[in-house]
Amino acid sequence: MTAMAASTMAVAYEIAEKDIATLQADMAAGRITAVELVKAYEARIARIDGSGPRLNSIIALNPRAIQDAAALDVERKARGPRGPLHGIPLLVKDNIETADPIPTTAGSLALAGNITGRDAPVVARLRAAGAIILGKTNLSEWANIRSNQSFSGWSGVGGLVKNPYSLDRSACGSSAGSAAAVAASLAAAALGTETNGSLVCPASFNGIVALKPSLGLVSRTHIVPISHNQDTAGPMARSVSDAALLVSVMAGSDATDPATGDADSHRRQLSPDLASASLRGKRLGVIVPPDATDVGRLFASTLARLQAAGAEIVQIPEFKRPPESGSDETLLLEFDLKHDLNAYLATLPPGRPKTLADLIQFNRDSPRELELFGQDFFEAAEARGDLSTPQYQEVLARLKPSMQALLDSTFAQFHVDALILPTAPPAFRIDLVRGDNRTGGSSAGAPAIAGYPHLTVPMGQVKGMPVGLSLIGPQWSDGTLLLLGSAAAKSLSARRAPLFRRSVESGFANALDPIPHAH
């Protein structure tokens, strides 16, 4: 094939909305190569992220991506694909280390130039399956933990991520860049992380699928930490099948992360037969009943469709988190952040901050870092003692067990396969004066604290803005949730590509004009 013919193929190949199975089939058939695929995504990134809508979802592109793709093309020709992700370009949230010559910054100027030369085990597993690391995505700086007044999706390094469905609205956080990039088809899929809501909220706001895995299913080594009690990485994709494929590769025990000791024994259930997924005979527990809001009406129609697909909808009359869980979680995260971040920073190359105290001082000396909001959470964490402090031990002994008991008793009493509710309200408008204007509840807290799996799939839209449907299951029920989510997604068919509108109001321009007076 001539260079001109190859170039024409790359230009003609449409990557938008294509899933991994289609990309693999097209590479196997010779319709596209991994090199051409990388170039096509890079061109789309330049057109949509770097100019045009300017989503600010990408912090850095991997300069080795073309080289890696070329090697994989040669390998495919010589020996066939090495794994299910052979030649598939993925994006990685910029708090997850990769061995590429690009820094891992957590969005902070304090880590600009922080090239560690290390692959996080989750990244190493993806590479072993043939994935190409296309680049790093923007995020809420320090995964939204620096301040209680932080702006979701903003970082000192990357600026503010915009929502591709309405550019004046939030992409949520902290995995904002990964969600917006996947929604806009800037990669086949992406990695995000969550401590409480940072995978599922951005996925809901951006109309995609995300799985927060069971705590301990996926290694956290070489990922910038907040809390070893709640942190996990997870896949973000446009389909349940792609999310399932990624997590089946990512999962596994890691000797350097004790929480993953049982992960290998649970990997097999992560590859269910999604093609045969069905809701028939499945019991889904509703813990937040539909109300008279737009989201409530959407949820009510969703329940009717799930019921028509064979699910039994079970009303849960009472599901209340322990009243002290919010303050307990805040305290636990403050202690964990100081301990875990200090341990992580100590492993970085010379010239980087080595402690949380160093970061606090760096921010004080860096006007851009504190221009929009402060670092009150950092300062509160720095004032805490070590993990042997009795106050921490008391909270540790009651917080997670009480949340697990609430969930376990609900699953057992009502014999439900999963709990369901809207993931989050539609994306709020970006407001630099009032900050994150969140209204309505969130589905993330209980499974985040308990360490249980949480899947969100597109449920529909409210005035053109996506809303997700959450499915929450017991520990290690990730495979079951993927089956249920796949069946639900098929029955709802709610995924819609973004239109990159300037605002929601631009879609209702005529309705905003007065009716001319009749004469």
Secondary structure, 3 states (H helix, E strand, C coil): CCHHHHHHHHHHCCCCCCCHHHHHHHHHCCCCCHHHHHHHHHHHHHHHCCCCCCCCCEEEECCCHHHHHHHHHHHHHHHCCCCCCCCCEEEEECCECCCCCCCCCCCCHHHCCCCCCCCCHHHHHHHHCCCEEEEEECCCHHHHCCCCCCCCCEECCCEECCECCECCECCCCCCHHHHHHHHCCCCCEEEEEECCCCCHHHHHHCCCEEEECCCCCCCCCCECCCCCCCCEEEEEECCHHHHHHHHHHHCCCECCEHHHCCHHHHCHHHCCCHHHCCCCCCEEEECCCCCCCHHHHHHHHHHHHHHHCCCEEEECCCCCCCCCHHHHHHHHHHHHHHHHHHHHHCCCCCCCCCCHHHHHHHHHCCCCCCCCCCCHHHHHHHCCCCCCCHHHHHHHHHHHHHHHHHHHHHHHHHCCCEEEEECCCCCCECCCCCCCCCCCCCCCHHHHHHCCCEEEEEEEEECCEEEEEEEECCCCCHHHHHHHHHHHHHHHCCCCCCCCECCCHHHHHHHHCCCCCCC
